[in-house]
Every structure is written in C-alpha cells, then in structure tokens.
Amino acid sequence: MGEFLSEPIEDKNTTEGICQQHDLIYVTSTMQGWRKNMEDMHTVDEENIEEAIKDAFMPTDNVWKASRVVMNVGGLAIHLSVDHKPNIDRESQRIIQAGS
C-alpha cells in the first residue's frame, strides 16, 4: 500500500457535477491522509451513471472495506452501501461460514 507520512495531509479535493440526463447532481471527494502518494481516482460516466457508481465504488470497497456511498434524492439520503459489521445477521453468518 505504499509508504506513510508522519502526519496526515487533511486537505480535501472535492468536485461537483450535474448529470442533466438523469437529473442528478454528484460530488466526489478525496483526501490523501497518511499515504505519501494518492492513488485514488474518481471518474463519472454520465452516459451510464449506475454502472459508473458501481465501477467507482466496488474496487475501493474491496480493498479498504470502509467506503460509503450515499445518494441524495430530493433531500433524502439513500444509502447505496452497507456496513460490514458483525452485529448484522448477514455479515455474522458470512464471518462464521468463513471460519472465524
């Protein structure tokens, strides 16, 4: 995962956009944190926004297990991801089946 800094860089790089075809406003944000190099990249494909969300989120979630995706629809937060916590029945069953 690379080398780490002695202190985190907490500056955030935030980008906003509008996908008029889907009546959608989107925001991406990154923070370098403790890593010496920032490897993250956000790409928004307005032609296929659902696939773009999956393509951006899934690789990050598979590596870090701490990503969140939330969509704002008319002021209502719609969670598009689920926490992997052992107190959730489905996650608890997955952990037990994996032998832990």
C-alpha positions as CSV (number, residue, x, y, z in Angstrom):
1,M,0.0,0.0,0.0
2,G,3.0,2.3,-0.1
3,E,4.8,4.5,2.4
4,F,3.2,6.6,5.1
5,L,3.7,10.2,6.2
6,S,4.5,11.2,9.8
7,E,1.3,13.3,9.8
8,P,-1.8,13.1,7.6
9,I,-2.5,15.6,4.8
10,E,-6.1,16.5,5.5
11,D,-6.7,18.8,2.6
12,K,-9.7,17.6,0.6
13,N,-10.2,17.7,-3.2
14,T,-13.9,17.9,-3.9
15,T,-15.5,18.0,-7.3
16,E,-19.2,18.6,-8.1
17,G,-21.1,17.9,-11.3
18,I,-24.5,17.8,-12.8
19,C,-25.8,14.9,-15.0
20,Q,-28.8,16.6,-16.6
21,Q,-29.8,13.4,-18.5
22,H,-30.6,11.7,-15.1
23,D,-31.5,14.8,-13.2
24,L,-28.5,14.1,-10.9
25,I,-26.0,16.2,-9.0
26,Y,-22.9,14.3,-7.9
27,V,-19.9,15.0,-5.7
28,T,-16.7,13.2,-5.4
29,S,-14.1,13.9,-2.7
30,T,-10.6,12.6,-1.9
31,M,-8.2,13.2,1.0
32,Q,-4.6,12.0,0.9
33,G,-4.4,11.2,4.6
34,W,-1.4,9.2,5.8
35,R,-0.2,8.0,2.4
36,K,2.8,9.5,0.6
37,N,1.1,9.1,-2.7
38,M,-2.6,9.5,-3.6
39,E,-3.7,6.5,-5.7
40,D,-7.4,7.3,-5.7
41,M,-9.2,8.4,-8.8
42,H,-12.8,9.3,-9.4
43,T,-14.4,9.1,-12.8
44,V,-18.1,9.9,-13.6
45,D,-19.6,8.4,-16.7
46,E,-22.8,10.4,-17.3
47,E,-24.0,8.1,-20.0
48,N,-24.2,5.1,-17.7
49,I,-24.3,6.6,-14.2
50,E,-25.5,3.4,-12.4
51,E,-22.5,1.5,-13.8
52,A,-20.2,4.4,-13.1
53,I,-21.2,4.3,-9.4
54,K,-20.5,0.6,-9.2
55,D,-17.2,0.9,-11.1
56,A,-16.0,3.7,-8.8
57,F,-17.2,2.2,-5.5
58,M,-16.7,-1.6,-5.7
59,P,-12.9,-1.7,-6.2
60,T,-12.4,0.8,-3.4
61,D,-14.7,-1.2,-1.1
62,N,-13.0,-4.4,-1.9
63,V,-9.6,-3.0,-0.9
64,W,-10.5,-0.7,2.0
65,K,-13.7,-2.1,3.5
66,A,-14.6,1.4,4.8
67,S,-16.2,3.1,1.8
68,R,-19.6,4.6,1.9
69,V,-21.9,5.5,-1.0
70,V,-24.9,7.8,-0.3
71,M,-27.2,9.3,-2.9
72,N,-29.2,12.4,-2.2
73,V,-32.6,12.3,-3.9
74,G,-34.8,15.3,-3.3
75,G,-33.0,16.0,0.1
76,L,-33.4,12.3,1.2
77,A,-30.2,10.3,1.8
78,I,-30.4,6.9,0.1
79,H,-27.6,4.6,1.3
80,L,-26.2,2.6,-1.6
81,S,-23.7,0.6,0.6
82,V,-23.9,-1.5,3.7
83,D,-21.5,-1.6,6.6
84,H,-19.7,-4.9,7.2
85,K,-20.4,-5.2,10.9
86,P,-20.6,-8.5,12.8
87,N,-23.9,-7.4,14.5
88,I,-25.7,-7.6,11.2
89,D,-27.1,-11.1,10.7
90,R,-26.0,-11.5,7.1
91,E,-22.4,-10.3,8.0
92,S,-22.3,-12.5,11.1
93,Q,-23.3,-15.5,9.0
94,R,-20.6,-14.7,6.4
95,I,-17.9,-14.5,9.1
96,I,-19.0,-17.8,10.7
97,Q,-19.0,-19.5,7.2
98,A,-15.5,-18.2,6.6
99,G,-14.3,-20.0,9.7
100,S,-13.9,-17.0,12.1
